[in-house]
Amino acid sequence: MCAPSCVGWWRALDVAASRRDFIKGALALPFVAAGCATAPSAASLAAGRGVLDDVLSVDVHAHPALFETYWSTTITEHVSAVESGKVGAAFLAAVGDGAALSIRSNGSPYAARQPAPGVLFDSAWRQLDVLDAHAGRLGMQPVLHAADVSTIVAARGRAAIMAVEGCDFLEGRLDNVQKAYDRGVRSLQLVHYRVGEVGDI
């Protein structure tokens, strides 16, 4: 009977589980299917890490040390995690509605205020400045063109794709899309925690 070993994986499917918990659970599925082993062997861990020498690993959602009041992980700890996890590229994401958010008692963010014009834009820019600096600490080079990824990977470097979660910072102005592009942003998520000009959550 392997039920006790599988409990962690099934918990990851709980609606309240975070995305990271779900991904951790999903990564454990092969071990569950292989007989519900309590822990992978050193050999299988080494084999898994070996794959990352030949396959580009991409973190598609990262805020490394961006919100100190929300997460306590330092940039030094992120550097260590990126190196030990052999992360080859990451979407480093600012939050477009950050200046409008507050945190509920259960820890979940929500849109609590309507900022004055320009506040969301300025907030996103400040976050991008922090992420630019942290990309350097993480040993990541900016991706401005698709070919940059191949160039960086071929040189055994790490790539940073600048992103913004929530187009709230555009404040309904299409010219701000060009400003974001000129700033180096290459990924825009339409909505985050707030109903805005481009979408309804």
Accessible surface in RSA format (square Angstrom, percent):
REM  Atomic radii and reference values for relative SASA: ProtOr
REM  Chains: A
REM  Algorithm: Lee & Richards
REM  Probe-radius: 1.40
REM  Slices: 20
REM RES _ NUM      All-atoms   Total-Side   Main-Chain    Non-polar    All polar
REM                ABS   REL    ABS   REL    ABS   REL    ABS   REL    ABS   REL
RES MET A   1   218.80 113.3 134.85  89.2  83.95 199.9 115.29  98.0 103.51 137.1
RES CYS A   2    51.49  38.9  45.92  51.2   5.56  13.1  15.28  38.7  36.21  39.0
RES ALA A   3    47.75  43.9  39.56  61.1   8.18  18.6  45.79  64.5   1.96   5.2
RES PRO A   4   106.88  77.9  85.71  78.1  21.17  76.9  90.25  74.5  16.63 103.4
RES SER A   5    42.58  36.0  11.32  15.1  31.27  72.0  10.26  21.9  32.32  45.3
RES CYS A   6     8.80   6.7   8.80   9.8   0.00   0.0   3.20   8.1   5.61   6.0
RES VAL A   7    61.67  40.6  59.63  54.0   2.04   4.9  61.43  53.4   0.24   0.7
RES GLY A   8    47.85  59.0   0.00   N/A  47.85  59.0  34.59  94.9  13.25  29.7
RES TRP A   9    35.34  14.2  30.26  14.6   5.07  11.9  29.80  15.9   5.54   9.0
RES TRP A  10   149.23  59.9 140.76  68.1   8.47  19.9 126.56  67.5  22.67  36.8
RES ARG A  11   166.88  70.1 159.17  81.1   7.71  18.4  63.29  86.5 103.59  62.8
RES ALA A  12     7.94   7.3   3.97   6.1   3.97   9.0   6.52   9.2   1.41   3.7
RES LEU A  13    77.80  43.3  54.06  38.7  23.74  59.7  56.03  39.3  21.77  58.6
RES ASP A  14    85.60  60.0  69.89  69.6  15.71  37.2  25.95  61.1  59.65  59.5
RES VAL A  15   152.62 100.4 125.95 114.0  26.67  64.3 133.34 115.9  19.28  52.3
RES ALA A  16    95.97  88.2  58.82  90.8  37.15  84.5  69.56  98.0  26.41  70.0
RES ALA A  17    32.21  29.6   5.96   9.2  26.25  59.7  14.02  19.7  18.19  48.2
RES SER A  18    56.74  47.9  44.68  59.6  12.06  27.8  50.19 106.9   6.55   9.2
RES ARG A  19   149.87  62.9 141.31  72.0   8.56  20.4  75.19 102.8  74.68  45.3
RES ARG A  20   122.90  51.6 120.84  61.6   2.07   4.9  54.66  74.7  68.25  41.4
RES ASP A  21    64.73  45.3  61.63  61.3   3.10   7.3  12.14  28.6  52.59  52.4
RES PHE A  22    95.38  47.7  95.28  59.0   0.11   0.3  95.28  57.8   0.11   0.3
RES ILE A  23    96.52  54.9  96.06  71.6   0.46   1.1  96.52  69.5   0.00   0.0
RES LYS A  24   137.55  67.1 128.88  79.1   8.67  20.6  84.30  75.9  53.25  56.7
RES GLY A  25     5.70   7.0   0.00   N/A   5.70   7.0   5.64  15.5   0.07   0.1
RES ALA A  26    43.22  39.7  33.28  51.4   9.94  22.6  34.66  48.8   8.56  22.7
RES LEU A  27   125.83  70.1 116.62  83.4   9.22  23.2 119.11  83.7   6.72  18.1
RES ALA A  28    36.22  33.3  33.44  51.6   2.78   6.3  36.01  50.7   0.21   0.6
RES LEU A  29    79.37  44.2  79.37  56.8   0.00   0.0  79.37  55.7   0.00   0.0
RES PRO A  30    85.21  62.1  73.05  66.6  12.16  44.2  80.77  66.7   4.44  27.6
RES PHE A  31    73.66  36.9  73.22  45.4   0.44   1.1  73.65  44.7   0.01   0.0
RES VAL A  32    29.28  19.3  24.19  21.9   5.09  12.3  24.44  21.2   4.83  13.1
RES ALA A  33    85.18  78.3  45.00  69.4  40.18  91.4  56.08  79.0  29.10  77.1
RES ALA A  34    90.15  82.9  45.69  70.5  44.46 101.1  59.41  83.7  30.74  81.4
RES GLY A  35    55.61  68.6   0.00   N/A  55.61  68.6  34.72  95.3  20.90  46.8
RES CYS A  36    12.41   9.4   5.28   5.9   7.13  16.8   0.68   1.7  11.73  12.6
RES ALA A  37    58.45  53.7  37.60  58.0  20.85  47.4  47.85  67.4  10.60  28.1
RES THR A  38   128.50  91.4  92.53  93.8  35.96  85.7  66.40  89.2  62.09  93.9
RES ALA A  39    68.39  62.9  51.05  78.8  17.34  39.4  53.21  74.9  15.18  40.2
RES PRO A  40    45.95  33.5  31.14  28.4  14.81  53.8  34.77  28.7  11.17  69.4
RES SER A  41    66.05  55.8  51.88  69.2  14.18  32.7  52.47 111.7  13.58  19.0
RES ALA A  42    84.35  77.6  69.44 107.2  14.92  33.9  72.49 102.1  11.86  31.4
RES ALA A  43    76.60  70.4  61.30  94.6  15.30  34.8  69.78  98.3   6.83  18.1
RES SER A  44    45.03  38.0  32.79  43.8  12.24  28.2  35.79  76.2   9.23  12.9
RES LEU A  45    98.03  54.6  95.14  68.1   2.90   7.3  97.14  68.2   0.90   2.4
RES ALA A  46    64.72  59.5  51.03  78.7  13.69  31.1  56.60  79.7   8.12  21.5
RES ALA A  47    65.53  60.3  49.33  76.1  16.20  36.9  61.34  86.4   4.20  11.1
RES GLY A  48    39.41  48.6   0.00   N/A  39.41  48.6  33.35  91.5   6.06  13.6
RES ARG A  49   101.94  42.8 100.80  51.4   1.14   2.7  45.82  62.6  56.12  34.0
RES GLY A  50    29.04  35.8   0.00   N/A  29.04  35.8  24.70  67.8   4.34   9.7
RES VAL A  51    83.28  54.8  77.02  69.7   6.26  15.1  82.42  71.6   0.86   2.3
RES LEU A  52    55.46  30.9  42.93  30.7  12.53  31.5  42.93  30.2  12.53  33.7
RES ASP A  53    65.88  46.1  59.73  59.5   6.15  14.5  21.46  50.5  44.42  44.3
RES ASP A  54   127.46  89.3  89.11  88.7  38.35  90.7  35.31  83.1  92.15  91.9
RES VAL A  55    83.33  54.8  75.04  67.9   8.28  20.0  79.62  69.2   3.71  10.1
RES LEU A  56    70.02  39.0  41.78  29.9  28.24  71.0  46.67  32.8  23.34  62.8
RES SER A  57    28.58  24.1  21.21  28.3   7.37  17.0   8.49  18.1  20.09  28.1
RES VAL A  58    61.60  40.5  34.43  31.2  27.16  65.5  34.70  30.2  26.89  72.9
RES ASP A  59    49.10  34.4  40.95  40.8   8.15  19.3  16.44  38.7  32.66  32.6
RES VAL A  60   110.31  72.6  92.74  84.0  17.57  42.3  92.74  80.6  17.57  47.7
RES HIS A  61    42.33  23.1  40.96  28.5   1.37   3.5  33.75  34.8   8.58  10.0
RES ALA A  62    11.56  10.6  11.02  17.0   0.54   1.2  11.56  16.3   0.00   0.0
RES HIS A  63    15.30   8.4   8.32   5.8   6.98  17.9   2.79   2.9  12.51  14.6
RES PRO A  64     3.67   2.7   3.56   3.2   0.11   0.4   3.64   3.0   0.03   0.2
RES ALA A  65    15.73  14.5   6.02   9.3   9.71  22.1  11.37  16.0   4.37  11.6
RES LEU A  66    21.69  12.1   2.71   1.9  18.98  47.7   2.71   1.9  18.98  51.1
RES PHE A  67    52.12  26.1  47.16  29.2   4.95  12.9  51.05  30.9   1.07   3.1
RES GLU A  68   146.94  84.4 124.15  93.9  22.79  54.3  42.47  82.1 104.47  85.3
RES THR A  69   145.74 103.7 105.65 107.1  40.08  95.5  87.98 118.2  57.76  87.3
RES TYR A  70    83.99  39.2  58.45  33.3  25.54  66.5  41.56  31.2  42.43  52.3
RES TRP A  71   112.21  45.0 104.68  50.7   7.53  17.7  84.51  45.1  27.70  44.9
RES SER A  72   109.02  92.1  82.62 110.3  26.40  60.8  53.37 113.6  55.66  78.0
RES THR A  73    58.17  41.4  50.93  51.6   7.24  17.2  21.72  29.2  36.44  55.1
RES THR A  74    70.35  50.0  65.06  66.0   5.29  12.6  67.29  90.4   3.06   4.6
RES ILE A  75    21.21  12.1  19.70  14.7   1.51   3.6  19.70  14.2   1.51   4.1
RES THR A  76    85.88  61.1  84.81  86.0   1.07   2.5  65.72  88.3  20.16  30.5
RES GLU A  77    93.13  53.5  86.04  65.1   7.09  16.9  38.03  73.6  55.10  45.0
RES HIS A  78    48.77  26.7  48.34  33.6   0.42   1.1  30.03  30.9  18.74  21.8
RES VAL A  79    27.23  17.9  26.78  24.2   0.45   1.1  27.16  23.6   0.07   0.2
RES SER A  80    64.67  54.7  60.41  80.6   4.26   9.8  28.20  60.1  36.47  51.1
RES ALA A  81    58.38  53.7  47.84  73.8  10.54  24.0  53.66  75.6   4.72  12.5
RES VAL A  82    17.35  11.4  17.02  15.4   0.33   0.8  17.35  15.1   0.00   0.0
RES GLU A  83    94.18  54.1  81.24  61.5  12.95  30.8  22.82  44.1  71.36  58.3
RES SER A  84    64.00  54.1  55.91  74.6   8.08  18.6  46.14  98.3  17.86  25.0
RES GLY A  85    29.90  36.9   0.00   N/A  29.90  36.9  25.16  69.0   4.74  10.6
RES LYS A  86    64.32  31.4  51.25  31.4  13.07  31.1  42.16  37.9  22.16  23.6
RES VAL A  87    27.06  17.8  25.18  22.8   1.88   4.5  25.20  21.9   1.87   5.1
RES GLY A  88    12.32  15.2   0.00   N/A  12.32  15.2  12.32  33.8   0.00   0.0
RES ALA A  89     1.95   1.8   1.95   3.0   0.00   0.0   1.95   2.8   0.00   0.0
RES ALA A  90     3.45   3.2   3.45   5.3   0.00   0.0   3.45   4.9   0.00   0.0
RES PHE A  91    54.28  27.2  54.28  33.6   0.00   0.0  54.28  32.9   0.00   0.0
RES LEU A  92     0.96   0.5   0.96   0.7   0.00   0.0   0.96   0.7   0.00   0.0
RES ALA A  93     2.85   2.6   2.85   4.4   0.00   0.0   2.85   4.0   0.00   0.0
RES ALA A  94     0.00   0.0   0.00   0.0   0.00   0.0   0.00   0.0   0.00   0.0
RES VAL A  95     7.68   5.1   7.39   6.7   0.29   0.7   7.39   6.4   0.29   0.8
RES GLY A  96     0.44   0.5   0.00   N/A   0.44   0.5   0.00   0.0   0.44   1.0
RES ASP A  97     0.00   0.0   0.00   0.0   0.00   0.0   0.00   0.0   0.00   0.0
RES GLY A  98    23.30  28.7   0.00   N/A  23.30  28.7   9.63  26.4  13.67  30.6
RES ALA A  99    28.27  26.0  10.43  16.1  17.83  40.6  21.90  30.8   6.37  16.9
RES ALA A 100     0.00   0.0   0.00   0.0   0.00   0.0   0.00   0.0   0.00   0.0
RES LEU A 101    30.56  17.0  17.86  12.8  12.70  31.9  17.88  12.6  12.67  34.1
RES SER A 102    28.38  24.0  21.55  28.8   6.83  15.7  18.28  38.9  10.10  14.2
RES ILE A 103    88.08  50.1  60.85  45.3  27.23  65.6  60.85  43.8  27.23  73.9
RES ARG A 104   119.82  50.3 109.96  56.1   9.86  23.5  39.22  53.6  80.60  48.8
RES SER A 105   130.62 110.4  80.98 108.1  49.64 114.3  60.43 128.7  70.19  98.3
RES ASN A 106   120.89  83.4  78.96  76.3  41.93 101.0  46.42 111.7  74.47  72.0
RES GLY A 107    29.32  36.2   0.00   N/A  29.32  36.2  27.03  74.2   2.29   5.1
RES SER A 108    39.41  33.3  36.10  48.2   3.31   7.6  36.59  77.9   2.82   4.0
RES PRO A 109    20.31  14.8  17.30  15.8   3.01  11.0  17.30  14.3   3.01  18.7
RES TYR A 110    72.34  33.8  70.24  40.0   2.10   5.5  36.27  27.3  36.06  44.5
RES ALA A 111    42.21  38.8  18.20  28.1  24.01  54.6  18.29  25.8  23.92  63.4
RES ALA A 112    46.53  42.8  10.04  15.5  36.49  83.0  16.79  23.6  29.74  78.8
RES ARG A 113   120.06  50.4 101.90  51.9  18.16  43.2  58.79  80.4  61.27  37.1
RES GLN A 114   137.82  77.1 109.39  79.9  28.42  67.7  61.77 131.5  76.04  57.7
RES PRO A 115    17.94  13.1   2.17   2.0  15.77  57.3  10.56   8.7   7.38  45.9
RES ALA A 116    61.36  56.4  48.39  74.7  12.97  29.5  55.03  77.5   6.33  16.8
RES PRO A 117   132.16  96.3 105.71  96.4  26.44  96.1 112.55  92.9  19.61 121.9
RES GLY A 118    25.72  31.7   0.00   N/A  25.72  31.7  25.12  68.9   0.60   1.4
RES VAL A 119    57.40  37.8  54.96  49.8   2.43   5.9  57.17  49.7   0.23   0.6
RES LEU A 120     5.63   3.1   5.48   3.9   0.15   0.4   5.48   3.9   0.15   0.4
RES PHE A 121    36.34  18.2  36.34  22.5   0.00   0.0  36.34  22.0   0.00   0.0
RES ASP A 122    72.18  50.6  70.30  70.0   1.88   4.4  12.25  28.8  59.93  59.8
RES SER A 123    11.15   9.4  10.68  14.3   0.47   1.1   1.16   2.5   9.99  14.0
RES ALA A 124     0.00   0.0   0.00   0.0   0.00   0.0   0.00   0.0   0.00   0.0
RES TRP A 125    54.98  22.1  54.98  26.6   0.00   0.0  37.92  20.2  17.06  27.7
RES ARG A 126   143.68  60.3 141.75  72.3   1.93   4.6  71.52  97.8  72.16  43.7
RES GLN A 127    16.38   9.2  15.54  11.4   0.84   2.0  13.67  29.1   2.71   2.1
RES LEU A 128     0.09   0.1   0.09   0.1   0.00   0.0   0.09   0.1   0.00   0.0
RES ASP A 129    82.14  57.5  73.80  73.4   8.35  19.7  27.13  63.9  55.01  54.9
RES VAL A 130    59.53  39.2  55.38  50.1   4.15  10.0  59.50  51.7   0.03   0.1
RES LEU A 131     0.00   0.0   0.00   0.0   0.00   0.0   0.00   0.0   0.00   0.0
RES ASP A 132    64.02  44.8  51.79  51.5  12.23  28.9  26.22  61.7  37.80  37.7
RES ALA A 133    63.93  58.8  46.80  72.2  17.13  39.0  58.90  82.9   5.03  13.3
RES HIS A 134    26.45  14.5  26.45  18.4   0.00   0.0   8.39   8.6  18.06  21.0
RES ALA A 135     8.38   7.7   8.38  12.9   0.00   0.0   8.38  11.8   0.00   0.0
RES GLY A 136    54.92  67.7   0.00   N/A  54.92  67.7  35.82  98.3  19.10  42.8
RES ARG A 137   127.76  53.6 107.25  54.7  20.51  48.8  50.55  69.1  77.21  46.8
RES LEU A 138     3.82   2.1   2.24   1.6   1.58   4.0   3.23   2.3   0.58   1.6
RES GLY A 139    40.79  50.3   0.00   N/A  40.79  50.3  31.01  85.1   9.78  21.9
RES MET A 140     9.68   5.0   0.65   0.4   9.04  21.5   0.81   0.7   8.87  11.8
RES GLN A 141    85.60  47.9  84.74  61.9   0.86   2.1  31.04  66.1  54.56  41.4
RES PRO A 142    83.84  61.1  76.19  69.5   7.66  27.8  76.19  62.9   7.66  47.6
RES VAL A 143    10.85   7.1   9.47   8.6   1.38   3.3   9.47   8.2   1.38   3.7
RES LEU A 144    73.01  40.7  69.77  49.9   3.24   8.2  70.06  49.2   2.96   8.0
RES HIS A 145   112.38  61.4 105.15  73.1   7.23  18.5  72.49  74.7  39.89  46.4
RES ALA A 146    94.88  87.2  69.74 107.6  25.13  57.2  78.07 109.9  16.80  44.5
RES ALA A 147    70.59  64.9  60.69  93.7   9.91  22.5  68.48  96.4   2.11   5.6
RES ASP A 148    36.47  25.5  35.75  35.6   0.72   1.7   6.09  14.3  30.38  30.3
RES VAL A 149    42.46  27.9  42.46  38.4   0.00   0.0  42.46  36.9   0.00   0.0
RES SER A 150    78.81  66.6  69.82  93.2   9.00  20.7  40.40  86.0  38.41  53.8
RES THR A 151    93.89  66.8  85.85  87.0   8.04  19.2  68.35  91.8  25.54  38.6
RES ILE A 152     9.41   5.4   7.85   5.8   1.56   3.8   9.41   6.8   0.00   0.0
RES VAL A 153    52.59  34.6  48.53  43.9   4.06   9.8  49.12  42.7   3.47   9.4
RES ALA A 154    87.39  80.3  49.77  76.8  37.62  85.6  61.46  86.6  25.92  68.7
RES ALA A 155    76.18  70.0  42.73  65.9  33.45  76.1  54.74  77.1  21.44  56.8
RES ARG A 156   186.03  78.1 154.30  78.7  31.72  75.5  67.14  91.8 118.89  72.1
RES GLY A 157    22.47  27.7   0.00   N/A  22.47  27.7  14.13  38.8   8.34  18.7
RES ARG A 158    58.28  24.5  58.15  29.6   0.12   0.3   9.75  13.3  48.52  29.4
RES ALA A 159     0.00   0.0   0.00   0.0   0.00   0.0   0.00   0.0   0.00   0.0
RES ALA A 160     0.89   0.8   0.73   1.1   0.16   0.4   0.73   1.0   0.16   0.4
RES ILE A 161    19.10  10.9  19.10  14.2   0.00   0.0  19.10  13.8   0.00   0.0
RES MET A 162     8.53   4.4   8.51   5.6   0.02   0.0   6.65   5.7   1.88   2.5
RES ALA A 163     6.90   6.3   6.90  10.6   0.00   0.0   6.90   9.7   0.00   0.0
RES VAL A 164     1.11   0.7   0.00   0.0   1.11   2.7   0.16   0.1   0.94   2.6
RES GLU A 165     8.17   4.7   8.17   6.2   0.00   0.0   6.25  12.1   1.92   1.6
RES GLY A 166     0.00   0.0   0.00   N/A   0.00   0.0   0.00   0.0   0.00   0.0
RES CYS A 167     3.91   3.0   2.06   2.3   1.84   4.3   0.11   0.3   3.80   4.1
RES ASP A 168     5.89   4.1   2.96   2.9   2.93   6.9   2.27   5.4   3.62   3.6
RES PHE A 169     0.00   0.0   0.00   0.0   0.00   0.0   0.00   0.0   0.00   0.0
RES LEU A 170    12.37   6.9  12.37   8.8   0.00   0.0  12.37   8.7   0.00   0.0
RES GLU A 171    46.77  26.9  29.38  22.2  17.39  41.4  17.35  33.6  29.42  24.0
RES GLY A 172    50.97  62.9   0.00   N/A  50.97  62.9  19.10  52.4  31.87  71.4
RES ARG A 173   128.52  54.0 123.11  62.8   5.42  12.9  43.59  59.6  84.93  51.5
RES LEU A 174   155.97  86.9 145.07 103.8  10.90  27.4 145.44 102.1  10.53  28.3
RES ASP A 175    62.48  43.8  52.28  52.0  10.20  24.1  44.58 104.9  17.90  17.8
RES ASN A 176     6.77   4.7   6.77   6.5   0.00   0.0   0.00   0.0   6.77   6.5
RES VAL A 177    58.84  38.7  58.07  52.6   0.77   1.9  58.07  50.5   0.77   2.1
RES GLN A 178   101.52  56.8  99.11  72.4   2.41   5.7  44.47  94.7  57.05  43.3
RES LYS A 179    90.37  44.1  86.37  53.0   4.00   9.5  56.46  50.8  33.92  36.1
RES ALA A 180     1.32   1.2   1.32   2.0   0.00   0.0   1.32   1.9   0.00   0.0
RES TYR A 181   101.57  47.4  99.29  56.5   2.28   5.9  75.41  56.7  26.17  32.3
RES ASP A 182   104.64  73.3  67.86  67.5  36.78  87.0  33.05  77.8  71.58  71.4
RES ARG A 183    52.92  22.2  34.65  17.7  18.27  43.5  28.49  38.9  24.43  14.8
RES GLY A 184     7.29   9.0   0.00   N/A   7.29   9.0   6.98  19.2   0.31   0.7
RES VAL A 185     5.49   3.6   0.99   0.9   4.50  10.9   0.99   0.9   4.50  12.2
RES ARG A 186    69.93  29.4  34.70  17.7  35.23  83.9  32.26  44.1  37.67  22.8
RES SER A 187    36.72  31.0  29.74  39.7   6.98  16.1  10.72  22.8  26.00  36.4
RES LEU A 188    63.73  35.5  34.23  24.5  29.50  74.1  34.33  24.1  29.40  79.1
RES GLN A 189    78.81  44.1  71.04  51.9   7.76  18.5  37.96  80.8  40.84  31.0
RES LEU A 190   112.03  62.4 107.11  76.6   4.92  12.4 107.11  75.2   4.92  13.2
RES VAL A 191    41.83  27.5  39.36  35.6   2.47   6.0  40.07  34.8   1.76   4.8
RES HIS A 192    37.38  20.4  20.15  14.0  17.23  44.1  13.39  13.8  23.99  27.9
RES TYR A 193    80.81  37.7  76.00  43.2   4.81  12.5  43.35  32.6  37.46  46.2
RES ARG A 194    21.80   9.2  20.45  10.4   1.35   3.2   7.51  10.3  14.29   8.7
RES VAL A 195    88.60  58.3  71.89  65.1  16.71  40.3  71.89  62.5  16.71  45.3
RES GLY A 196    23.40  28.9   0.00   N/A  23.40  28.9  10.59  29.1  12.81  28.7
RES GLU A 197   107.85  61.9  66.30  50.2  41.55  98.9  47.36  91.6  60.49  49.4
RES VAL A 198    72.64  47.8  44.09  39.9  28.55  68.8  52.04  45.2  20.60  55.9
RES GLY A 199    23.69  29.2   0.00   N/A  23.69  29.2  21.99  60.3   1.70   3.8
RES ASP A 200   115.41  80.8  86.46  86.1  28.95  68.5  32.24  75.9  83.17  82.9
RES ILE A 201   114.22  65.0  55.37  41.3  58.85 141.8  71.37  51.4  42.85 116.3
END  Absolute sums over single chains surface
CHAIN  1 A    11871.4       9293.9       2577.5       7615.9       4255.5
END  Absolute sums over all chains
TOTAL         11871.4       9293.9       2577.5       7615.9       4255.5
